[in-house]
C-alpha cells in the first residue's frame, strides 16, 4: 500500500498543476478538483486497507502532534463547524461552483494528503517528490514563455501574450505557484552533492523568475521581493553569512539583470530606444480586478469594506465556507457602482483572510493564521549538528526550513491581494508535511515510519500484489467512478449551456437532463434546466424546476435572475407570469439593495404590467444607485412621454447629460428634443 500512496502523491503534484480542459464549465480549477478528489480517495482506500491488514489504530497519527499538524486539524475543525451552521451547507461542503477550493471537501482532501505525506514518505521519496514538483514547474514555465511569444494567442479571449497564465488559468495564480519553486530550485542546488553543477540550477531559477515577470502579477512580484530576503535570512541562521554571501550576491545580480531586461510590474524594461511615444505598459487581462477600467486596488478596497461588514454581522463562524458569492451583496458598498466592474459577480473577497473571516468567522481565521504561524515558526528552528550518519538528513532540513519560511511569506502576500487555488494550496500543504515528517526530521516523531514499519510495508506490498492483483485494480477503478461521474456531469452541463446560450433549447435539453440525473442535488443544473424548459414553452416542467431550484438554494442572487428569466420566457404565451418575474426580482432587490441593474430590470417588468408608478420608482432607484447608468434614463424618459409627464423630462435629461460620458443615439435624440 505504501507504493500506491507514494505514487499517488507523485501523480497529484504532477497532474494537478498541469491539467486543464477545454470542454468543462470551468477549464482550470474544476479538473484540478476532480484530480485532487480522485487521488485522495485512492490514498484513503489504500491506507484503510493497510490499517485493516495491520490492525493498527489510526489514532496513533495524532499522538505528539507538531504545531503544523495541530493547525491542519484546527482548520478542518473550524471549517466543519462553519459548514454545519452554514447559510447553505451544500455549497460549503462542495465549494462554490467554478471555484471548489476551500469548501469542506477540499479541506478534507488536503488534510488526508498532509497526513499521508507525514506517514508514508521517507527520505528518498521526499527528495524525489521535490524534484518532480520542480520539473513540473519547469514544464509549466516553458509553456508560459511560449505563451508570451504567441504560441496560443488565438486560442484564449485574454491577451495571454501580455500576461501569461500557462496551465494555472490566471496570471496571479501562476505567480503564486512559481514562487515556492524558485526557492525549491535553490534547495536542490544546496543539497546537490556535486556543487559544480551550478549552471542548470541557475538556468532553471532564471526561467522561473522570467516567467514570474511575464505574469505581470504585482502581488507575485511583491511577494518575491519580500520572501527573497527572508529565504537568505533563514539560510544564514542555519549556516552562516560567510558561507552564503557569494551565492546571495550572484543571484541578486542575476535577478537585477533579468528585471532590467524584461521589466517588472512596477517598472519598465531597460531599453535603448528613447522614443517616448512607445508605451511601457499595457492593459492586463485576468480577473475582473486586473483588467482595464477602475484601478484594481480601488475595487479591492470597496470589496474589502463589504467583507468587513459581513464579518461584523457574523463574527464567530461566518456565513459558511464559500458562501461569499451569496452574502457580499447584503453589504455591497454603494461605491461599487461607480467602478468599471459594477455588474460582475464577486465570489471571493479578493483577500484570502477577509474571505475566510467572512465565511468561517474569526474562529476560522484564527485557525488559518495559526497554520501560517506554525509554518513560519518551524522555519525559524535551528538544526543542530548530529552524528555523521544523520548529517545528510540534517543538512537537508537546514536547507528546507528557509524554503518553508520564504514559501509561507509569499503565500501570505499573494493571498492578501487575492486568494489561493488548488495547486498552490496543495504545494504549501506538502511543504509543511516535509518539514515535520520523519523523512527529514532529525528527531524521531510519532508519525515516523520506522525500519520495521518499512519492512512490514514492503511485505504487505508483496502480499497485496500476490493476493489482490486483479481485484485491487477493480477496487480502485470503482473508487474513481464517483469523481469520473462528477466530471462527466459537468461536461454534459457545459455542452447544454453552450447550446442554451445561443437559444438552441432543444439541443441543450438532453445534455441538461443527463447532468441533472448525474447530480440531482446541483442547484446550478436545475436553474439552467428551468430556463431551457421555459424557452421551449414546456410550462409545467419549467415551473417544477423553478420550484426545485428555489428549494435547493434560496440565497444565490444569480438564481433569482435565472428564475425571473424563465418566467419571462413563459410570458410569451401567458403574460400573467410577468408578476412572478417581478416577484423574483423584488426578492433579489432585498438581498442586494445596492444593485442598480436589478432595479432597472424590475422597472421594465412593471411597465409591462402597467404599474407605471412602481416602474418609475425602480428606474429612479437605479439612477440614484448609479448616476452614470444610461439605460434607466432612457427608460424613464419613455415612461414620462407615455404618461404625458413632460415636465419631468427636462430635469431628468439634464441629469443624464451631466452624469453620462457617453450615451446611445436614442437617448441623444431625447436630449436634443427636450433640452434647449
Secondary structure, DSSP 8 states (H G I E B T S, - for coil): -HHHHHHHHHHHHHHHHH---SSSSSSSHHHHHHHHHHHHHHHHHHHHHHHHHHT--GGGGGTT--HHHHHHHHHHHHHHHHHHT-SSHHHHHH-STTT-TTSHHHHHHHHHHHHHHHHH--HHHHHHHHHHHHHHHHHHHHHHHHHHTTTTTTT-SS-TTTS--TTTSSHHHHHHHHHHHHHHHHHHHHH-S-TT-HHHHHHHHHHHHHHHHHHT-HHHHHHHHHHHHHHHHHHHHHS-HHHHHHHHHHHHHHHHHHHHHH-BTTB----S---TTS-S-----SSGGGSSSS-HHHHHHHHHHHHHHHHHHSTTT-S-TT-HHHHGGGS--GGGGGSTTTTS---S-SSHHHHHHHHHHHHHHHHHHHHHHHHHHHHT-------GGGHHHHHHHHHHHHHHHHHHHHHHHHHHTS---HHHHHHHHHHHHHHHSTTT-SS--TT---HHHHHHHHHHHHHHHHHTTHHHHHHHHHHHHHHHHHHHHHHHHHHHHHHHHTT-HHHHHHHHHHHHHH-TT-HHHHHHHHHHHHHTT-HHHHHHHHHHHHHH-SS-HHHHHHHHHHHHHHTTT-GGGHHHHHHHHHHHHHH-TT-HHHHHHHHHHHHHHT-HHHHHHHHHHHHHH-TT-HHHHHHHHHHHHHTT-THHHHHHHHHHHHH-SS--HHHHHHHHHH--
